Amino acid sequence: MGQLKYKGYTGSVEFSEDDNCLFGKVQGLRGTLISYEGTTIDEIRSDFEGAIDSYLESCKRRGIVPAKPYSGRLVVRMPSELHGRIAAAAAEAGTTINDYINKALVKETEHFTASV
């Protein structure tokens, strides 16, 4: 699965063998579905960007705040022993727990960052 990015929004790219087309939806929105499709990369990118623009224009016309994908805040529950190991590793690395976890997650998810 690939990804598209536009105006702070990220969308998936998938292929349907049945319909012989590319399709996707904007990721990370609660209660809002924005979908798009195309038969080529250029078409799906154009439909994705058009869908985002239409959504933002619709929100503006209706006087509502558009849903934003992923706030950047994430609460993670973990065993206290793991919390302690992470705190010690972060201290040894000379960084904060937050930065240490961010670096670990970036490394762990590198193979997901390919974009279309």
N, C-alpha and C positions, 0 to 999 in steps of 0.2 A: 504494500500500500504506500502510495506517495502522499505528499502534502502540498497544499497551495497556501500562500500567505498574502494577505492584503489588508491594509488599514488596521492592523493589530489582530485580525481574525485568521484562524488556521482552519483549513478544510481538508478533508480526506479525498483521496482519489482511488477509486476501485474500478474493476472491469467486470462487466456482465457478459458472459458468453452467450446467454440466451438472447439478449438484445443487441449484442455486438456494439456496446457503447461504454463510455467512461461515465462514472457518476460519483457523487460524493455529497457530504453534508458538512456544515460548519461545526467544529468541535468545541465543546466546553460551554455551551449555552444551556441554561436551565429554562425549560418551558417555552423555548423558541426553536423552531426547526427551519433551517435555511438549507435547501438542497439545490443541486445544479447537475447538469450533464452535458455531454458533448461526444463527438465521434473522434476528435483529435485533441491533442494536448492544448493547442491554441484555442479550440472551441470551448473546452471545459474551463480553461483559465478565464476566458472572456465571460462565460456564463456565471462562474464563481464571482468574479469582480462585479458583474452586473447585479447579481443577487444581493451582494453586500450593499452596493450603492442604493438599490431599491429599498432594502430593509431600513437603511439609515434615513433615507428620504421619507419613508412611511412613518417612522418614529417621529421625525421632525414635524411632519404635517399633523400628527395626532397629539403632539406636545408631550410625548413620553420619552424617558431616558432609554436608549438602546441597551440591550443586554450586552455585557462585556464578557469575553471569554477569560476564564481563569484569573482570579484576583492576584495570584502570586503568594497567597497565604495558604498554608497547608498544615493542619494539625496531625501529627503522627504519634500514635501510641506505640510504645515498645516496652519490653521488659526493662526493669531498672538496671539489671546487669549490663544490657546492651547500651543503655544510656550512659552508664559509667565508662564503658570501654570507648564509646565515641568521644566523650568528654576528655578522656585521657589521651586519645589519639589526636584530637584537635589541639590540645595543649602542647603536645610534643611537636606537632607540625607548626606551632606558633600562629594558629588561626582560631576563629570562633567555631562553635559547634555548628552554627548555621552555614557558614562558608564551607566547613568540612563536609557536611551532608550534601550541600549543593554540588561540590566537586565530585563526590562519589556518585551522585545521581546523573550528572552529565556524563561521566565515564560509562556508567551502566547503560545509558540510553543512547549512546552515540550512533548505534546502528538504526535507530528510529528517525534520525534527523535528515535523512535524504529527502529532498523536496523536488517537486516536478517543475 
